[in-house]
Amino acid sequence: MPLQKIIGIGFALLAMSLFSLAPVLQKSALDRLPPLSFSNFFKSIISLLKNRRWTLGLAVGCLGLLPYVAALRLVGVAVVEPLYGFGFIMLMTVSRLMLHEKLRPAARLAMALLILMPVFIALGDVSGVQYDITLHSTQISLGIFMLAVLLTGSAVAFFTKKHPLCWAVISGMLFGAGAVFAQMAISYLTLDELRSTNSFHALIRNEDLLFSLAAVFIAIPLNVFADYCMQIGLQQKTASRFLPMAQTINNAVAVAGGILIFGQRVTHWPYYIAGIAMGIAGLFLLARVTHQPEQVSISRK
């Protein structure tokens, strides 16, 4: 089991590095595109897809789905999502190469915290999914949890015009909700009963497979909607200001879902909390360090 956790965390770190690189590539494209909004949704999507730099970022993000799914299977959403902060080392490295700047002491501290974070989360010894997701009680808990998340996100949407940073809250909540449904889909697919099905007819009639497919069809639009909200926010705010807040909200939703819905148990809470605190501190340190250079870069375009 320790080896399984190490491999799972390794997959998560790879996935998060790719996920963090994607919006950095997309940000440079967004600065040259017309304003995005939901009133011209389809026109905006077409303009995004026609931009090579943006589609490159999309491809990099999609590539990260492979190690992400493997990580969810091995260690669970309560471990995978907090590790997103490690991927911001990629953001820091790419920004440094583009701007040719030396790392400031605060940036070095942020990098050290983000490197130590996965070590402490691993020491927290978080279990895999414990609750039987085929039980109606677990499914009811999921429904109540998601209703609370969606209602909160809808309420925050009213403040986006005056406070564009609210898009970070909305996208973070939706990404967290999508991660919870992705965990449910993977958990259904790995049930012993489903894996032991030896005929196609029995497989397509299996309720567990239907639940898994339903979870996938919910997770996909949630992530697409979250990504579009992120693009709107990134167009109005710098990536270094927007992404740390979005990921902090994402972490809170995903970790709460992993513990409350799937029953993931943390053996050593001090290590786990320290790891999450390091991630949050590193993200906001990074935001303060990179915010000013990014503004200068944009003003030169």
Secondary structure, 3 states (H helix, E strand, C coil): CHHHHHHHHHHHHHHHHHHHHHHHHHHHHHCCCCCCCCCCHHHHHHHHHHCHHHHHHHHHHHHCHHHHHHHHHHHCHHHHHHHHHHHHHHHHHHHHHHHCCCCCHHHHHHHHHHHHHHHHHHHCCECCCCCCCCCHHHHHHHHHHHHHHHHHHHHHHCCCCCCCCHHHHHHHHHHHHHHHHHHHHHHHHCCHHHHCCCCHHHHHCCHHHHHHHHHHHHHHHHHHHHHHHHHHHHHHCCHHHHHHHHHHHHHHHHHHHHHHCCCCCECCHHHHHHHHHHHHHHHHHHHHHHHHHHHHHHHCC
